[in-house]
Amino acid sequence: MSSLTYSDKQKLEKLFEMDSGYVLNFSDRTFSEFFSDLGININEEKYFLYGSSKAKRLRAFWEIEEDFLVAAVLRALFNYDTGLSTKNLELIQACQAIAERLISSGADITGINEISNFNNITLELLIEEMKSSLERGNPEATIDRLHTFTTNFIRDLCGKNNIEAHRDKPLHSLLGEYIKCLKGRNSLESLMTERILKSNISILEAFNDVRNNQSLAHDNRTLNKLESRFIFNSIVNTIKFLRSLEEIEA
């Protein structure tokens, strides 16, 4: 469910000319195609919550979906509206601010920002690519980039701790050796933290399969947005913890 307020919706409805059941100049066909280009089936039953008109389906979309996805659609609508430049500037700016607020409130974007600022061009490039996908509401497009990022990150940790990290060693094996290193130098105060980290060994092994068979790394049918976002946040949380741990002990 998005965090759009009543006032937000009133402004957006005015900008998108939704008072008569229409949305801008969309026909039923072009409305469906517009959402399809964003990876969304606006003809799903759940979007008929308030009725079948284009405006009612868009209202249902705002009601049902989360901030990051609503923001992505709003941005796309701004770009689609060929008459935007002729409309009230104050209204345009207010609606654009609404979209930016939704983006900044998303946990995905916050997470990616918290693992940025590496002194590594490759990692920073991967972060920018993932951030761009998240801002467009496409968490499924981050999976292969996140796998590459995680591999580089874990290898870097191993290198800093004198752990052999040759290229044919699997990602989950590298993490297992790194956890042994943490335990050996008494970096972990609780058994629970150790167990949570060890659970990530099997998680990263499964991540290999998702990357190979359900991501854009190959010609695959991508994983759905909900699970992609869950995987993304889970992996990023582990990276954030390991990075913080290394910084504390540096």
Secondary structure, 3 states (H helix, E strand, C coil): CCCCCHHHHHHHHHHCCCCCCCCCCCCHHHHHHHHHHCCCCCCCHHHHCCCCCHHHHHHHHHHHCCHHHHHHHHHHHHHHCCCHHHCCHHHHHHHHHHHHHHHHCCHHHHHHHHCCCCCCHHHHHHHHHHHHHHHCCCHHHHHHHHHHHHHHHHHHHHHHCCCCCCCCCCHHHHHHHHHHHHHHCCCCCCHHHHHHHHHHHHHHHHHHHHHHHCCCCCCCCCCCHHHHHHHHHHHHHHHHHHHHHHHHHC
